[in-house]
Amino acid sequence: MSRIVYVNGEYLPEEDAKISVFDRGFLFADGVYEVTTILEARLIDNDAHLARLGRSLSELSMDLPISIDEFIAAQEKLVKLNKITEGALYLQVSRGVADRDFAFPKNAKPSLVMFTQEKNLLKNDASENGIEIISVEDIRWARRDIKTVQLLAPSMAKEQALAAGANDAWLVEDGFVTEGSSNNAHIIKDGTLITRPVSNHILHGITRASILELCQKDGIKLEERKFTMEEAYNADEAFITSATTFVWPVVKMDGKNIANGKPGPVTKHLRKLYIANALKR
């Protein structure tokens, strides 16, 4: 049976799910998106994702296409229709359909698309054995706090990493790590978790925020500051966070092993804490 996709109020087989060629998300990347984890057929941290969606839309002078209650009802229906127990739900809001013009259209109605993806999130090789990253120059625009659909630069970074035999890339600007291609970056040194503070330079990660809250509750020291790749090379541990990775250890950077080249104890502990906390909500 075909996957069911939500398009502007309709639930359609994926082969019938279409948007206009004049949609500004297609023509200008004039849109934002969110990805919510699905575990045990439940949406994880969904309120926080929808709150961030509202902020992103507001920063771009766009309106919510439907109410938050309607969003949640549609998301839950889509999960049930596709019988997803573990994976992710992607949603995208664009400014809508209008003839091509750089100026924002005055009366365009926002477009809303949602679909689900089955993924093995709880058990996978990356979470158990760690990943390898390379560092690349951060060439993205200056408003990374807005979760826009203009993802060509991070896609290029990811492709560069794969071509080098790595799994992902950490982006570097003015000598400091900003974040990963689709995740937040963290290191651990002498028992302290070090991560870049939120600003316009990085996405305000929902999973990142949950991990920092868990650290505070668990007594793990935190230091929100910029760090360099040289610091990362010499860290005791390193990891990434995102909605679909939770916590993945980084065991090698630019060909150099981090510590012994294996996932560290704090990283493994944080992953277990996050999953346990997510499943009990």
N, C-alpha and C positions, 0 to 999 in steps of 0.2 A: 504494500500500500504506500502511496506517495506521502511524503512528509507534508504536513499542513502548515501553511504560512499565513500570517495575518497581514493584510494590506488594507489600511484605511477602513477598518470596521468589518472587513470580510475575512472569512477563514477559507483559504483556497488550497487545492493541491499545488505543490511547488511549481509544476510545469505551467500552471495557469496564473501564477502570481507575477504581476507586472506593474511597472510604474511608467509614467510618461517620459519620453525622451527630452521633454522640456523641464523635467524636475530639476531644481537647482542643486540638489544633492549630487545628481549625475553631472551637471554642467560645470558647477563651481566648487564642489565639495562643501556646499553651504548647508551643513547639517552636523548633528552630533549623535553620539551613540552611547550605549551602555551594554555591558555583558554581566549577567547575573548567574551565579553558580546554582546548579540544581543538584541537591543531594537528597536521597530518599524521597524523590518527587516533590521536594520543597525548595522554594526560592530562598537562598541564603543572603543575608544582609541587603535584602531588596529595598527596604525603606531608605537606606543610605544611598543606594544606587539611584533611586528615583529622586532623592533630594539633590544629588549631584547633577542629575539630568536637568532638573529645574534651574540650577545655578548656571549650567552651561548655556541653556536656552536664553536665560536672562542676559548673560554677558553678550549674546549675539542679537539681542532685541527680538527674540522669537517667543511665541506663546506655546504653551502646552497644547497639543492637538485634542486631548481629552483630559478629563479629570484624573487625579491620582487614583481614586477608587475604581474608575473605569480601566485605568492602566493595570492595576492589580488583578481585577476580574479577568481581563483579556489574557494576561500572562498565565494565570492559573488555568484558564480554559485551554490555552495552547499546550501547556505541559501535559494536561490530561488527554487531549486529542492525539498527541504524538506519543503518549505512554512513555515519557522520559522519566527515568528514575535517577540517572547520574549524567551530568553534562552541563550545558549552558544555554541560556536564553539571550539572544542578541536582539536589541531593539535600536532602531534608527529613526530620528526625526529630522526631516529636511524642511527648508523654508517653504517648499511647495512648488507648484507648477506656474511658470510664467515665461513669456518670450525672453530670449537671451538678452540680458542687459546687466552691466556690472552694478548698477544701482539696485538697491533692495526694492522689490515690487511692493506696492502699497496694500494690495488686497489679496495676496496669495494665501491659500489655506495650507497649513503645514501638513506634510505627508508623514505617515507613520507605518513602518514595516517592522515586523517581529518574526523571528524563526528560532527553532531549537536545534541544538547539535548534541549528539551522544558522544560522550568522552569518558575515558577512564581517568578519573581525577584522584581517587583515593589510593590506587596502587598503580605505579608506573615506574619505568626504569630511571627516569630523571629524578624522581623524588627519593629513590632508594640509593642511587649511585652518584647523583650530582650531574651537573652540566659543565661544559667548557664555554667560555666567552672570549671574545676579542674586544679591544677598545677601538672605537671609530669616532671621527669628528661629529659633533652634534650640529646638523645643518637645518634643524627644524625652525619654525617660526617662533615668535617671542611669547605666544600665549598658550603654552602647553598645559596650563591649568584647565583650559576648555577642552573637553573630550570630543574633538571634531573628527569628521570622517576623512580628513586630508592626511592619509597615512602613507604616502609614497616614500617620504624620507626614512621613517622607521622600517618600511618594507625593504628599502635599499640596504639599510644597515643589517637587517636579518639575512638578506641574500649574500652580502659580503661575508658574514660570519659562516654561513653554510659553505660558501666557496672555499673558505679557509679551513674547512674541516671541523669547525666549532658549531655550537648549538645556537648561540645568540650573541648579541653585542651590547656592551655598555657604551653609552654616548658620553663624550667628553667635550666640555666647553670652557674656554679660558683656563685650562689646566685641571678642572675639577669634573668629577663624574656627575652627570645629571640623573640619568636613570637608564634602564634597559630599553630595548626596542619596543616592548609592550608590557613593561613591568617596572616596579621600583627596585632600587639597588641598595644593599645593606652589607656592612662588614662588621665583624666582631673582633675586638682587640682587648686582651686582658679582662675578659668577662663583660665588656661594655659594648652594647649595640650602637653602632654609629651609622646614621642615616641623614641624608640631606633634608633640611627643613622645607616644608611646603612653601611655595611661592609661585609666581607665574612661570618659573623655569621648569617645573615638573608637574605631572598629574598628581592631584590629591587622592592617592590610592585608597580605596575603601578597605582592601585587605591590609594595606600598610597601617592604616589607622587602628584596625582591630589588633594587629600584632603589637603595636606600641602600647595599646591598652592592656593587653595580656602581659607584656613585660612589666609594666608598672604593678600589676596585681601580683605577679610572681616574684617581684624583687630583683628583676634583671636591670642593670644600670643602662640608662639611655643617654645618648649624646646626639642631639640634632645639629649637625654642622656639615659643611662641605668637606669632601675628602678627595684625595688624588688617586690615580691608578697606582702610584708607587706605594701609597698606604695600603691599598687593596692587595697588592702583591705580597705585602708583609703582614697581612692580617692573619689572625688565628683561624677565622672562618669567614665565609661570605655566602650570601644567598639573595634570591629574588623573591618578590611577592607579587601576586596578582589574583584576580578572581578565579582563574582556572588552573593556576599552579599552586595556590595557597602559599607554601614555602618550598622552594627548590634550592638545594645546596649548589653553590658554585665551587667547583674543586680545581679548576684550572683557568688561568687568565693569560692571554697573549703567550701561550705555550709554557707558562710557569705554573707549577703546582702550588696550590694554597695549602700551607702547612704540609700535611702528609698526603695531600691529594685525595682525601676521602671526606665525606660529609662529617661535620663536627657535631659534638654533643649538644651544644646550645641550639643549633639549627634544627637538629632532629627533635629536640624537646619542644621548640616553638611550633613545629609542624603538628606534632601530636596534640599540643594544647589547642591550636586553632581548630583542628578537625573535631576534637571532643567538644569544644565550645559551640561549634556550628551545628553539630548533630543534636545537641540537647536543647536547642532553642525551639 
